[in-house]
Amino acid sequence: MWGSAFNAARIIALEWPPLWALLIRFAAVLPLLWLVVRLRAAPMPQGRDRWSVVAMGAFGMGGYLACAWVASAHVPSGLVALLAASSPLFVAMGARLLGQRMAPMGWVGLALGWLGVATLGILRSAEGMDAAEAWGIGLALLGALLQALGVLAFAPARGRVDPWSTNFLQTAVAAVVLAGLVALWGGAVPTRATPAVIGAMLYAGLLVGMLGYALFFVVIRRFGASNAAALQLMAPPVAAVIGWALLGERLAWGDVLGGAITLTGLLLMFRAR
């Protein structure tokens, strides 16, 4: 689900203003999430937990997806997925700053992860990277950082909140964030849609936005924030294969090399925990 979400975002971002598309997606999903919450009689987060979910919605969903969807208009979906998968590197750094220890293998993995990202950027630049590509890569990395901030903020509440009510609240917060971004940089309102865009919007909203995030909160509850983020290393290969097979995308050899180094580092970090 998370890997194919980048392909759906790419389809949408090539035809619609990405920020408008994301705001429409959030607004369309909110009533359905509210209905699920009511049917399940799921309790809403309270006290500090509520603020943890608000931070997750603002940074880990609204900010992260805004960056990823805008980046998808400029670079292939597989590359956006790879850069987004660097979020565990930021999570690990944040956890260390918060006083959590890291095993030696984790430090090796962290170093390899950043080496892979640097390798990708340097080789892309050597092959000739235009301003739009550089903008897209920078946004994707910023999105990974914002997602890490959201995950770290949400981590203390992970064992006490319901996945569905959490998803509803964070989506509502993300919608508010996107409304502000649209007011500043949204561009023209989309007035027409091809069948491909409609299908991608339904897929991104229903399957990924509802079920995918609910599953993600379950994973965070069971395995912890860092491990949940590290599991996203499975998304880039999925997105790259789908992008190649269905969208005609091509990853440069430097992307593959940098991606392999980064994913190796993430795998070492995961095993170290």
C-alpha positions in Angstrom: 0.0 0.0 0.0 2.7 2.5 1.0 4.8 1.7 -2.1 2.0 2.0 -4.6 0.8 5.3 -2.9 3.8 7.1 -4.5 2.7 5.9 -8.0 -0.8 7.1 -7.4 0.5 10.5 -6.2 2.7 10.7 -9.4 -0.4 10.1 -11.6 -2.3 12.8 -9.8 0.5 15.4 -9.5 1.2 15.3 -13.3 -2.4 16.5 -14.0 -3.7 18.3 -10.9 -2.0 20.9 -8.6 -0.7 18.5 -5.9 -1.7 20.6 -2.9 -5.3 21.0 -4.1 -5.4 17.2 -4.9 -4.2 16.4 -1.4 -6.7 18.7 0.3 -9.5 17.2 -1.7 -8.3 13.7 -0.7 -8.3 14.6 3.0 -11.7 16.3 2.8 -13.3 13.3 1.0 -11.9 10.7 3.4 -12.8 12.6 6.7 -16.6 11.7 6.6 -15.8 8.0 6.0 -13.3 7.9 8.8 -15.8 9.6 11.2 -18.4 7.0 10.2 -16.0 4.2 11.1 -15.1 5.8 14.4 -18.8 6.1 15.3 -19.6 2.6 14.3 -16.7 1.2 16.3 -17.4 3.6 19.2 -13.7 4.3 19.3 -12.6 6.7 22.0 -10.9 9.9 20.8 -7.3 10.6 22.1 -7.3 12.6 25.3 -4.9 14.9 27.2 -1.3 14.7 26.0 -2.1 11.9 23.6 -4.4 14.2 21.7 -1.5 16.7 21.2 0.8 13.8 20.1 -1.8 12.9 17.4 -2.1 16.6 16.4 1.6 16.8 15.9 1.5 13.5 13.8 -1.2 15.0 11.7 0.5 18.3 11.1 4.0 17.0 10.4 3.8 13.3 9.8 0.8 13.4 7.5 0.1 17.0 6.3 3.6 18.2 5.9 5.1 14.9 4.8 2.5 14.2 2.1 2.4 17.8 0.9 6.2 17.6 0.2 5.9 14.1 -1.3 3.0 14.9 -3.6 4.7 18.2 -4.9 7.9 16.3 -5.4 6.1 13.6 -7.4 5.4 16.3 -10.1 9.1 16.6 -10.7 10.9 13.2 -10.1 9.9 9.6 -10.6 7.7 7.9 -8.0 10.4 5.3 -7.2 12.9 8.1 -6.3 10.3 9.9 -4.2 9.6 6.7 -2.3 13.4 6.1 -1.8 14.0 9.5 -0.4 10.8 9.3 1.8 12.2 6.0 3.1 15.1 7.9 4.6 12.7 9.0 7.4 14.1 6.3 9.8 17.5 8.0 9.5 15.9 11.1 11.0 13.9 9.1 13.5 17.1 7.4 14.7 18.9 10.7 15.0 15.9 12.2 16.9 15.7 9.2 19.2 19.4 9.6 20.0 19.0 13.2 20.8 16.1 12.2 23.2 18.6 10.0 25.1 17.9 6.6 23.5 20.9 4.4 23.0 21.9 2.9 19.6 23.8 -0.3 19.1 27.1 -0.2 17.1 25.4 -1.8 14.1 22.8 0.9 14.2 25.5 3.6 13.9 26.9 1.8 10.9 23.5 1.6 9.4 22.9 5.3 10.0 26.2 6.2 8.3 25.4 3.9 5.3 22.0 5.4 5.0 23.2 8.9 4.7 26.1 7.8 2.5 23.5 6.3 0.1 21.5 9.6 0.1 24.6 11.6 -0.6 25.7 9.2 -3.3 22.3 9.5 -5.1 22.5 13.3 -4.9 26.1 13.5 -6.1 25.6 11.1 -9.1 22.3 12.8 -10.1 24.2 16.2 -10.1 27.0 14.7 -12.2 24.5 13.4 -14.8 22.9 16.8 -15.1 20.1 17.7 -12.7 17.8 20.5 -13.6 16.3 22.9 -11.0 12.9 21.1 -11.0 14.6 17.7 -10.1 16.7 19.4 -7.4 13.5 21.0 -6.0 11.7 17.6 -6.0 14.6 15.8 -4.3 14.9 18.5 -1.7 11.1 18.4 -1.0 11.1 14.6 -0.7 13.9 14.8 1.9 12.1 17.6 3.8 9.0 15.4 3.8 11.0 12.5 5.3 12.2 14.9 8.1 8.6 16.1 8.8 7.4 12.5 8.9 10.1 11.7 11.4 9.1 14.6 13.6 5.5 13.3 13.5 6.5 9.8 14.3 8.7 10.8 17.3 5.9 13.1 18.6 3.3 10.3 18.3 5.5 7.5 19.8 4.7 8.1 23.5 0.9 7.7 22.8 1.2 4.7 20.6 -0.1 2.1 23.2 -3.0 4.2 24.4 -4.9 5.4 21.3 -7.3 3.7 18.9 -5.9 3.4 15.3 -9.2 4.6 13.7 -9.9 7.6 15.9 -6.2 8.5 15.6 -6.4 8.4 11.9 -9.5 10.6 11.9 -7.9 13.2 14.1 -4.6 13.3 12.3 -6.4 13.5 8.9 -8.5 16.5 10.2 -5.4 18.3 11.3 -3.7 17.5 8.0 -6.6 18.9 6.1 -6.3 22.2 8.1 -2.5 22.3 7.3 -3.2 21.7 3.6 -5.9 24.4 3.5 -3.3 26.9 4.7 -0.7 25.6 2.1 -3.3 25.8 -0.6 -4.2 29.4 0.3 -0.5 30.3 -0.1 0.8 28.1 -2.9 -2.1 26.0 -4.2 -2.4 27.4 -7.7 -5.6 27.0 -9.8 -8.5 24.8 -8.6 -8.7 21.6 -10.7 -11.7 21.7 -12.9 -11.6 18.4 -14.8 -10.3 14.9 -14.2 -9.3 12.0 -16.4 -10.3 8.4 -15.4 -6.7 7.8 -14.4 -6.8 10.7 -11.9 -10.1 9.7 -10.5 -8.9 6.1 -10.0 -5.7 7.3 -8.4 -7.6 9.6 -6.1 -9.9 6.9 -5.0 -7.0 4.5 -4.4 -4.9 7.1 -2.5 -7.9 8.2 -0.4 -9.6 4.9 0.4 -7.0 2.2 0.4 -3.9 4.2 1.5 -5.5 7.1 3.4 -7.9 4.9 5.4 -6.6 1.3 5.7 -2.9 2.0 5.1 -2.6 4.6 7.9 -4.7 2.5 10.3 -2.3 -0.4 9.7 0.6 1.9 10.2 -0.6 2.9 13.7 -1.0 -0.8 14.5 2.6 -1.4 13.5 3.8 1.5 15.6 1.9 0.2 18.6 3.4 -3.3 18.2 6.9 -2.6 17.1 7.7 0.9 18.2 8.3 4.1 16.2 11.8 3.4 14.9 11.0 -0.1 13.7 7.7 1.0 12.1 9.5 3.7 10.2 12.3 1.2 9.2 9.7 -1.2 7.7 9.1 1.5 5.0 12.3 0.4 3.4 10.1 -2.1 1.5 8.2 0.8 -0.2 10.9 2.1 -2.7 11.4 -1.2 -4.6 7.6 -1.6 -4.9 7.1 1.9 -6.1 10.1 1.6 -8.5 8.8 -1.6 -10.1 5.2 -0.3 -10.5 6.5 3.0 -11.9 8.6 1.1 -14.4 5.9 -1.4 -15.4 2.9 1.0 -15.5 4.2 4.5 -15.8 7.2 4.1 -18.0 9.6 5.5 -15.4 13.3 4.9 -15.5 15.7 5.1 -12.5 19.3 6.1 -13.3 22.1 3.8 -12.3 23.1 6.3 -9.6 19.6 6.1 -8.2 19.9 2.4 -7.9 23.4 2.5 -6.4 22.4 5.2 -3.8 19.2 3.4 -3.1 20.9 0.1 -2.5 23.4 1.7 -0.1 20.6 3.5 1.8 18.4 0.5 2.0 21.3 -1.6 3.3 21.9 1.0 6.0 18.2 1.0 7.0 18.3 -2.8 7.1 21.3 -2.8 9.5 19.5 -0.2 11.7 16.4 -2.5 11.8 18.5 -5.5 12.7 20.3 -3.6 15.4 17.0 -3.0 17.2 
